[in-house]
């Protein structure tokens, strides 16, 4: 005899009935919806891992790796080239909602899948390893040298000058006012360029109702050498706990200031559905602050962004903006 739909929903929300495994993936704030041909396979990969018995954490890592290996996304292969036209520094993090375990790397260079290095950090006494130390840690853990430079990120590097010139509505006002040329701190000569702040992420729920999140980015070209954004910051870029998981993307400094992932998770913990939590988090920010996120709760999934790449403007049709995919 089947359980009535409304009663089943109540059981799912209270945790008395396990929801089916689920995975939600995003391709970065402002990513075009056409790029769901990349996020769909990533979500499917994570879900397939869950259905074969993988933990929520391992499945989240699997989903992110698909996007790290797709050069169209700003993570792993395809990570943004920085202002000097040469440097690629990447951040990644993962969190296990069942144990509270967290691991992250920041400003790591020359690895193929930074999110896997972040997973290794979780096994250490540390939460975060940065810069040259992170790269050396990766080598010690057996990750080979890898150059993520590719045709896609070189082409992106050439295109992004339009943002600095003021033709993109997402242009960051602070960088228009700041004399970044004077503060140049790269080891190579100055080149004028700029980049997008998109990130990739995956949140999962396994058959036992446990949650996890993983995230990876090449950062934005609009940064100095060694800049670190929200991705490896605890509670900012990702958060996972017994009531769900959240992964963010967008302007890192604003995400850090408001601990967006933890704030959104708290809404899940209060009983909001994943989509309502996402919508409320996005609505709390003013226009012109790039922000997107995905979430999974005990019985729901959700995602969205406040910027539409197709319309080239900010808007409140959150769930139909940004490339993001859910599978369950």
N, C-alpha and C positions, 0 to 999 in steps of 0.2 A: 504494500500500500504506500503510495507516494505521500510525501509531507507537503501540506499546503504551502504555496509560495510565500505568503507573508510570514508564516510560522518559521519556515526554513530560513528566511532572511534574518529573523530575530535570533535563531540559533547560531547562524554564521557570525553575526555581529557580537554575540556574547561569547563566542568561542566554543560553544557546546557542540557545534557541527563544523567539521573541517571543510573549508572552501577548496575547490580544485587548485592545483598549481597555477601560477600566473607569472608572467614576465612583462615588464613595460620598459621600453627603450626610447631614448631621445637622441636626436642627431645634432643638437645645438640650437641655441637661441637664434631665431631668424633664418634657420635652414629652410629651404623651399620644401613644400609638401611633396614635390616630385621625388625628393630624396628618400621618401618612404620605401623606395625599392632597395634601400640599404638598411633602414631600420626594421622593416618587416622580417628579413632573414635573420637579423640579430635577435629579435624577440623570439622567433621560431627556434633558433639555436638554443637560447636559454631555456625555453619551455621544453624542448626535446631532452635537454640535460635533466631537468626536473622530473620528467616522466620516466627516466631510466634510473632514478634513485639518487641523483646528485643533490648535494646540499643546496640551500638557497644561495649561499655564498659562492660556491663553485659555478652555479648556473649564472649568477650575475657577472662573474668574471668572464664566462664564455660569451655572454652577450656583448660585453664591452670589447672583447678581443676581435669580434667580427668587424666592428667599426674602426678599431685601431688599424686593422689590416686593409681598410677601404680608403684609398688616398683622397677621396672626396671630402672626408671628414677631418676636422682639426684635432687629431689624436694619433699617436704612433706614426705610422707612415702617413704623410699628409699633414703633420703638425705644422703650424704656422712658422714661417721664417721671421726672425726678429728684425728690428730696425736696421741692423748692419748688413742685411742681405745675405747673411751667412749662418748666424747662430740659430739653433733649434733647441729650446729647453722645454721640458715637458713635466707636468704634474699629474699625479694619479692617486687614488685612494680607494679603500674598500672597508666595509663595516658589516659585521655579523650581528644581526639583531638578537639572536638567541643567546650569545655570550657577551655581547658588548665589545667584542674585539674590534680593533681599528688599526689600520696600517696605511702609511702614506709616504710618497716621495715627492720632492719638489725640485724644480730646476735640474732634473736629471737629463743627461744627454746620451745619445748614441745607443739606445736600446730599442728593440722592436715593439715590445708590449710593456709599457711602464706599469700597467695595472697588475701584472704578474709580479713585478718587483715590489709593489705596494703590499701584495699578499704575503711576500716573504718578510716584510717588515713587521707584519702582524705577529709573526712567530718570535720576534726579538723582544727585549725589555722596553723597546722604544715605540713611539707612535709615529714619528716622522723623521726621515733622513733626507738631507738636502744636498744640492749642488754636486761638487766633485765627490763628496762622501757617498752620495746616493749612487753615482755611476760606479764607483769602486765597489760598493756593496753589491751591485748587480753583477759585476764580474766575479766577485767572490762566491756568489750564489749560482754561477754557471751560465749567466746570460751573456751571449757573445756580442762583440762589437757590431753595431748596425747603424748605417747612415739613413735617416728617415727622409732625406731630401728626395723629392720626386718632381715630375713634370707638373703635377697638380698644385703643389704648394709653391713652386716657382712662379706659375702663372698667377696664382692668388696674390703673391707678393707684388707682382707688377700691377694688378688691378686695384689694389687697395689705396692707391694714392688719391683716388676720387673722394675718399672719406676725409682725408686731411684737407683737401681743397674745398670742402664744404658742400658737396653735392649729395651727400648721404644724410638722411634725417637722423641717423643714429650717431652722428659725429659727437664725440665727447667734448663738451664745452671746456672742461678743465684743461684739455690738451690744446685747445685753440688759444687759451690764454697763457699757457706756460711755455717758456722758452726752452723746449726740450733739446734743441741743438746745443745750447750752452752747457747743459748738464750731461752731455753725451758721455757714457761710461763703458762703451763696448771697446774691445781690444783692436777692432778694425776701423778703418776710416768711415766717416759719416755718409750715410745714404738716406734719402728721404723716402719713407714709406710708412705704411700703417696696416693694420689687420683687424680681423673680426674676432670677437670674444667667445665664439662658440665652443662647446664642450660636448662630449658624448657620455651617456650614463645608462645604467640598467638597474632596475629594482625588481626583486623577485619575492614570491611567496611559495614555499614548498608544500607538499601534501600534508605535512604535520602543522601547518600554519605558522612556520618560522619565516623570518624576513631577512633580507640582505640588500646591500646597495654597493655599487661600484661605479667609478667615474674616472675619466681620463681626458687630458687636454694638452694642446700645444700652446695654450695661452693666447694672448693677443699680440700682434706685432707692435701695438702701441705701448711698449714697455721698455724699461731699462734692463740691462743685463742683470740677471739674478732676481727679477721681480717674481713674487709668488702671489697667486690669486686665491680664490675661495676653495678650489678643489681639495687641497690637502689639509684644510683647516677644519678641525673637529666641530661638527654641528653646523657648519656653513654650507659646504658644497653637497654633502650627503649626511644622512642620518638614518639609522635603522634600530628598531627596538621591538618589543613584544607586540606592539600594536600596528606596525607597518614599516615602510621604508620610503625615503624621498631622495631624489637626485636632482640637482639644480644645474642651470646653465645661464650665462649672461654676464653682466658687468660684475666682475669678481669683488671689487671693493665694496659695492653696495650689498652684495650677498653676505660678505663677511660682517659688515656693520650690523646687519639685522638677523644674522644667524638663520637664514631663510629655511634651510633644511630642518633644523630642530624646531623652529617655530611652526612649520607646516606639520611636522610629526606630532606636535602637541595638539593640533587640531584633529588629527586622526585618533589620538588617544582620548579625545573628548567625545568621540563617536561620529564625527563627520565622515561622510563618504570621501573616497580619495579625490573624486572630481570636485566636490564642494570645497575640500581643503585646498586644492590647487587654485581654484577660482578665487577663493578668499585671499590667498597669499599674493596672487597677481594683482588683485584689485587694491591691495594695500599700498602699492607703489605708484608714484606719479608717472605720467607718460614721459618718454625719452630716457627711461632707465630700462635697458635691455634685460629681460628676465624670462626664463622658461623653466618648467620643472615637470617631473613625472612622479607619481606616487602609487603605492599599492597598500591597501588596508586589509583587514580580516575578511572582507567580502566584496571588495571593490577595487577598481583601478581608475586612473585618471591622468591627465596631462594637458599641457598647453603652454602658450607663450603670449606675450603682449605685443609682439611685432610680427607683421606679415611680410615675408619676403616677396610674395606675389604683388601685393598692393603697395609695397615700400612705404608702409606707414604703421603707426601703432594703432591698436584697436582692442576691443573687449570680446571679440569672438575667439576667446582663448583656445578652446580645444581644437579649432580648425586652423590654427597657426602653428608653424614649426613642424618639422618632420619628427613624428613620434608614433610608436606602434605598441599595441598591447596584444598579448597572446595568452589564451587560457583554455 
